[in-house]
Amino acid sequence: MLNKSPQEILSLLSDQNDIEVWEEGILICKIPHMTPAMAANSYYFGHPEWAKNYFDACHRDEKFVELWQAVIKCWGGKIVVDIGCGPGNLYASLKEYCGEPSLLIGVDISLGALKMAQTIGYNPILADAHQLPLISGFADIVMLNACLHHCDDMGKVLAEAARLVRPGGLLITDHDPQLSAYQFRGLGLLMWQMRLPLYRLIKRGGHSTSSEQFWSTATEVHHKPGDGVTKDFYFNILEPLGFIVQIYPHNHVVGEKALQGDCGKSFTKCRLAQQLSNINPDTPEAALSLMCVAKLATDR
């Protein structure tokens, strides 16, 4: 197991006054202001059945693993921080391919999700991603997968994550919706809105009951038409901090080829909604996600 002693984790805290309590090996930090989005994430990902559904169904497929493995290559012996780790999907998906980190920290707002992540090797910290209670510049790899769009202020969370990266280290984000891909309008918007009743009908993961669907959608505060991330969002925040930024638009079935500029094709329902909204689904701007791979210059 990768779990470290409390003393090792405490040495990385920026201010030990941030600690509220230790609970079963989980460091719980003070949350000055619990927003509705934070409360939704805490509740949804802390629900035992819903969290397990998410763990089993999301971000575990072959192409997902292929893309992340191609970016990380090997994290053996490295310090890795997973922000918005949820029940631990990233490490669970990649651990047999990328080696064993010397330290794996998972930060999330949900105690229930962190308890799941702890069982597979995460050193869990319950904290607000907008105000991370960790020292600057200690991590070799900082990861945020499907995290930013769950946060109230995506820019602030990205900047906080960047603060943790050591010179020469990597910041990786993915699976946040690209704004230009979701500019639905007219019939395309209507079709997009109709997906929720359909998901309930077929009991798709995350939508098996009306209650699960309500809380699932409540967590995704920036996953809606007219919202999302852009290339400029990443460049404008990370380049002034000294990062060399690369952005890879991609759909969710393309894998490693995304790093060579192949966006792949999106799901049929998304393509149709885009066509009805006068968006060309075969352009990089229509790719559902942007992966950001940013390396901090060594002369910082």
N, C-alpha and C positions, 0 to 999 in steps of 0.2 A: 504494500500500500504506500501511497505517496504522502499520507497525512503526517504533518510535522508537529512538533511540540508547540504549546502556546507561546513559549518564550521566543521561538523563531519567528512566529507571526507578529508578536508584539514589537519586535525590533524593526518592523517595516511600517509601523503606524506613524503617521505624522504628529499625532497628538493623542496620548493615551487617555486623555479626558473625554475623547469621543466614545469610549467604551461604555456601554450601558450594562451589559451582562454577558457572561459566557453561559451558553446553554448546550449541554451535551457536545462540547467541543466546537460549537459554532460561536464565532465572535459576533455579537450583536451591538451595532453602533447606534448612537442617537440619530433619530430622524427629526430634524427641526420642524419640518413642515410636510406632512403626508398629504399629497395632492390626490384628487379623485383617480387620476391615472395610476399613481403609485399604489393606491389602495386596491384598484382593480387587478393590477399585476400580482400583488401580494396574495389576494384571495384566489384568483384563477389558478396560478401556478402552484399554489399551496394546497389545492384540492387534490387529495390522493388519487382519485380516479382520473380526473382531467389531466393532472401532471403526468400520470403514467401513459395516458393516450397520446399526449404531446411527445413524450420521450420515445414511445414506440413508433410513431408515425412521421415525425417531422425531422428533417435534416439528417437523415440516416441512409439515404439511397446511394447507389454506386457512383453516380455522377457528382453528387455533393462531395463525397469522400475523395474522388479523383481530383477535383479542383482544389480543395483545401490541402491535400497532400502535396500537390504540385507547387503550391505557394510556400508551405512550411518546410517541406522536405524532411527535416529531422529536428525535433526539439529535445532530443536526448541531452540531459545535463543542463538544460536551460531553465530559466525562471519564466513561467508563463502565467499570465493573468487573463482570465475569461470574465469579461464584464457582461452582466445579464446572462449568466451561465444557465439559469433555469435548473432543470433536473440533471443537467450534465451531458447534453447531447453531443457537444463538440468533442470532448475527450473520449466519450464512449464510442463515437464513430471513428476516431483517428488513432486511438492508442496503439492498435496493433500495427499501424503503418509508420508512425512517426517517432517511435521510441518512447522513453520515459523521462519527463521533465525532472529536474532536480527539485523544483517546487512548482506546484500547480495551485493557484489561488482562484477561487470562484466568488464573484461578487453578485449579489442579487438582492431584491427587495422582499423576496418570498421565503419565509422560514421553511415552509413545507418543501419547496423545491430544493433548497440548500441541504436539507436532510437527505434527500435522494442523491444529490451530487456528492455528498460526503461519503456515501457508501461505495462509490466507484473511484475515490482517490482525491477528490477536491479538498482543499483547505478552505472552508466556507466563511465568508464574511457577509453579514447582512448590513447593507449600507445604501445610501442614496448615491446613485451614479453621477448625479450633478455635483456632489461634494465628496469625492472619494477620500477616505481617511488614511491614505497611504502616502509614503514619502515619494519624492520625484526621482525619476531616472534610475530605477533599479531593475526593470523588467526587460528581458530579451525579446519577448513576444507579448503583445497585448492584443486580444481578440474581442470583437463584438459581432456576434452573428445574430441577425434578426433582433437586434437590440435597440438601435437608435429610434426606430419608429414607435417603440413602446414608451419613449421618454418624452416628458413635457418639452424640454428644450434640447433638441438634437445637437445643436452647435456646442452648447455648454458641456454636454456629455462627451462629445468627440474631443474637445479640448482637454477635458479632465483625463480621458484615456491617454491622450498623447503625452501628457505630463509624466506619466509613469515610465515611458520608454527610455531606455538608456541609449547613448550615442552608438550608432550601428545597429540598433534594434529595429524590430518591425511592429507596425500597427496595421492590423487587418480588420476590415469590416465587410460584411456581405449580407444579402437577403433583406435589405431595406428597399422599399419600392422607389423606383425612379419616377420623379414627378411627371416627366413628359410622356411616360407610358400610360399614365392614369388620368389623362385630360379628357375623360369621357364626357359626352354631352348628347342631348337628344335621345335617340333610340339606343345608342350605346350605353348611356347612363342608366336608362330604364332597365336594360338587360343586366347590367352590373348589379343594380339594386335587387333584381329578382333572384339573384343567386342564393341569398340567405334562406328563403323558404325552401328552395330546392335542396340545399345542403341539409336542412333539418329533415326533409322527407327521406333522403337517402342515408341519413345518420352518418354523414362524413365526419372524420375525426375533428374534434373541436366544436362540433355542431350537433351532437347526438341528441341533445334536449334543448328546449328553448332557454333554460337557465344557463347551460354551458355555452350556448351561442351568444347570449347576452354578455356574459362576462368575458368570453374570448374576444368579441369585437370591442368591448370597452377597454381592453388593454392596448389596442392598436390605434393609438391616438393620431398617428400620421399616415395611416394606411387607408386613404380615402381619395376619391377623385379631386384633383387640384392640389394634392399634397404629396410630399416625398422628398427625396434627396436629388441633388444635381451634381454634375462634375464641379461646377464652381463652388458649391458648398464645401467640398473637400479641399480644393486648391486654396480657397480663400482662408480657411482655418489652419491648414497644416503647413503650407509653404512658408508663411511668416515664422513658424515655429522651427524651421530648419529641416523639414521633411522633403524628401524626393518622392513625389506622389505619382502613382500609376492607377488609372481607372479602367475597369473592364466591364462594359455593359454586357449582360448575358441573361438569357432565359434559363429555366431551371432544369434543363435536360441536356446541357451541352458539355459539362465537365471541363477538363483541362484545356480543350480547344478555345475556351473563352480567353485564355492568356495569349492566344495568337490572333485574336480579333474576330473569332467566330461567335456570334451572338446566339446561334441556334434559333429554333422556332418556339414560340410560346404556345400555351395551351389553346385549343380551338376556341373555347369560350372567350378568352382574352383577345385573340385575333379578331373574332367577330365583333366584339365590343369596340375594339380599336377601329376597325373598318367602318362601322356605323358612326363613329365619332370623327371620321375623316383623318385618321392616323394611319400611316403606312406601317403595317406590322413587321415588315422586313427590314427596318432601319435600326441602327443602334439606339436611336432615341425612343424606340418602342420596346426595347428590352426591359423586362420586368424589374430586374435588379441591377445595381451597380456594385461591383466588388472594388474596394479600395485597398491597395497594397502600398503602404508608405514606409520608407526607411529613413530613420533619423541620421543626418550627416554626422560623421565621426568627429568633426572639428567643433561640435557644439560645446 
